[in-house]
C-alpha cells in the first residue's frame, strides 16, 4: 500500500492558501479516483482506494502543519508500510512557480511540516513532491505569505501544478520514482520572461 500524504492546515480559513497545496492535491486525487477522504483516525482525514492498480491511502493530517509528523507516525506505526511507499506532497516557496519537484529523499529545508515528519518518523528517505506556490515578496513575512491566498492567475497555474503532481504519482506507482522524476521535474508551465 502507498500512503500519500498532502500537507496543509485544517479549517475553512486555510482552505485555499499556499500552505494547503498538499491538501488541494489530495482533494484532486480523491475526486479523480473516487476516493472518499472522510474517515477520521490517526489525527487525520483519510480514505483508501486504488491508483494505477495499487492500493493507496490518501491522507490529510488534521494536526495543523507544524505537527504533521504526529499523524504520519501514527499511520506508519499502524500499517507498517515501507518508507519508500510514503509519498508526501507539500508547498515550496523556493522552486520556480509553474513547476513541481520530485525527490527521493532529503532534508526538510525550511518547511515545518516536513521537519515534523522527519523528526517523528526518524527518517528522511521517502519520496516527496513539492508544489511551487510562488516567491515571497520582500515586504511580507513568511508566515503571512504561505497563509495567503492565490490571485486568479496564480490559481490557474496551481491547478495545473496539482494535475502534474497527480500524474507524477501515477507514474511513480506504475514505473518508479526515477521515471517520474525524469518526466516531471523538467516540466515548466510558464514561459521564461
GIBEL-V982301 format. One record per residue. N is the residue number from 1. OMEGA is omega in radians with two decimals (* if undefined). D_FIRST is the distance of its C-alpha to the first C-alpha in Angstrom with 2 decimals. Layout:
# GIBEL-V982301
<<N	OMEGA	D_FIRST> <N	OMEGA	D_FIRST>>
This chain:
# GIBEL-V982301
<<1	3.02	0.00> <2	3.06	3.78> <3	-3.07	6.47> <4	-3.03	9.55> <5	3.03	12.68> <6	-3.10	16.09> <7	3.13	19.09> <8	3.07	22.25> <9	3.12	24.76> <10	3.05	24.88> <11	-3.07	28.06> <12	-3.05	30.08> <13	3.13	32.17> <14	-2.88	29.29> <15	-3.09	27.64> <16	3.11	28.76> <17	-3.13	29.42> <18	-3.09	28.46> <19	-3.09	26.39> <20	3.13	24.13> <21	3.10	22.97> <22	3.08	19.36> <23	-3.10	19.72> <24	3.12	21.46> <25	3.08	18.68> <26	3.12	16.13> <27	3.13	18.95> <28	3.11	19.38> <29	-3.13	15.78> <30	-3.13	15.94> <31	-3.10	19.28> <32	-3.05	18.48> <33	3.10	15.57> <34	3.13	17.12> <35	3.10	14.59> <36	3.11	16.63> <37	-3.03	16.01> <38	3.12	18.50> <39	-3.11	17.14> <40	3.11	18.67> <41	3.11	17.37> <42	-3.10	16.51> <43	-3.05	19.32> <44	2.80	17.27> <45	-3.11	17.06> <46	3.06	13.63> <47	-3.13	12.37> <48	-3.14	9.49> <49	-3.08	9.77> <50	3.00	9.29> <51	3.13	10.29> <52	3.07	11.79> <53	-3.13	10.59> <54	3.05	6.80> <55	3.08	4.94> <56	3.00	5.33> <57	3.08	7.24> <58	-2.98	10.62> <59	3.00	12.74> <60	3.12	16.50> <61	-3.12	17.93> <62	-3.04	21.30> <63	-2.87	22.96> <64	-2.94	24.82> <65	-2.98	24.01> <66	3.12	25.61> <67	-3.10	23.52> <68	-3.10	20.04> <69	3.13	19.01> <70	3.13	19.72> <71	-3.11	17.00> <72	3.13	14.38> <73	-3.12	15.73> <74	3.14	15.55> <75	-3.11	11.87> <76	3.12	11.11> <77	-3.11	13.73> <78	-3.04	12.47> <79	3.06	8.79> <80	3.10	9.77> <81	3.10	6.86> <82	-3.07	8.82> <83	-3.14	10.90> <84	3.08	10.46> <85	3.04	6.90> <86	3.08	8.99> <87	-3.11	11.09> <88	-3.13	14.22> <89	-3.11	16.76> <90	-3.12	20.31> <91	3.09	23.98> <92	-3.13	26.22> <93	-3.02	30.03> <94	3.12	30.74> <95	-3.03	29.45> <96	3.13	31.53> <97	-3.08	31.31> <98	3.10	29.96> <99	2.91	27.32> <100	3.10	23.75> <101	3.10	22.77> <102	3.10	19.57> <103	3.12	19.53> <104	-3.04	17.48> <105	3.05	18.83> <106	-3.10	22.06> <107	-3.14	24.09> <108	-3.02	23.93> <109	-3.11	27.28> <110	-3.00	28.99> <111	-3.06	25.96> <112	3.09	26.01> <113	3.11	22.51> <114	3.08	21.16> <115	-3.13	23.77> <116	-3.13	22.54> <117	-3.11	18.88> <118	3.12	20.14> <119	-3.05	22.67> <120	-3.11	20.48> <121	3.09	17.71> <122	-3.13	20.40> <123	3.08	18.55> <124	-3.07	18.88> <125	3.10	16.98> <126	3.14	14.09> <127	3.06	14.26> <128	3.12	16.20> <129	-3.14	17.95> <130	3.11	21.44> <131	3.13	23.27> <132	-3.11	27.04> <133	3.10	28.94> <134	-3.14	32.45> <135	3.13	34.87> <136	3.05	36.41> <137	-3.12	40.11> <138	-2.99	42.56> <139	-3.07	43.93> <140	3.01	40.66> <141	-3.00	38.87> <142	-3.10	35.16> <143	-3.14	34.13> <144	-3.12	36.19> <145	-3.07	34.91> <146	3.10	31.15> <147	3.10	31.93> <148	3.14	34.07> <149	-3.14	33.33> <150	2.94	33.49> <151	3.14	36.58> <152	-3.13	36.37> <153	3.10	36.33> <154	-3.11	33.59> <155	3.09	31.46> <156	-3.14	31.72> <157	3.13	30.47> <158	3.11	27.58> <159	3.12	26.49> <160	3.08	26.53> <161	3.14	24.62> <162	3.08	21.87> <163	3.09	21.78> <164	-3.14	21.66> <165	3.12	18.72> <166	3.10	16.80> <167	-3.12	17.98> <168	3.10	16.99> <169	3.08	13.32> <170	-3.13	13.59> <171	3.14	15.42> <172	-3.11	13.11> <173	-3.09	10.19> <174	-2.96	13.00> <175	3.06	15.29> <176	-3.04	14.26> <177	-3.13	15.44> <178	3.12	19.02> <179	-3.14	19.54> <180	3.12	18.26> <181	-3.14	20.64> <182	-3.04	23.46> <183	-2.95	23.22> <184	-3.10	22.83> <185	-3.11	24.45> <186	-3.09	27.83> <187	3.04	27.82> <188	-3.12	30.55> <189	-3.13	31.03> <190	3.08	34.44> <191	3.02	37.47> <192	3.14	39.00> <193	*	42.22>>
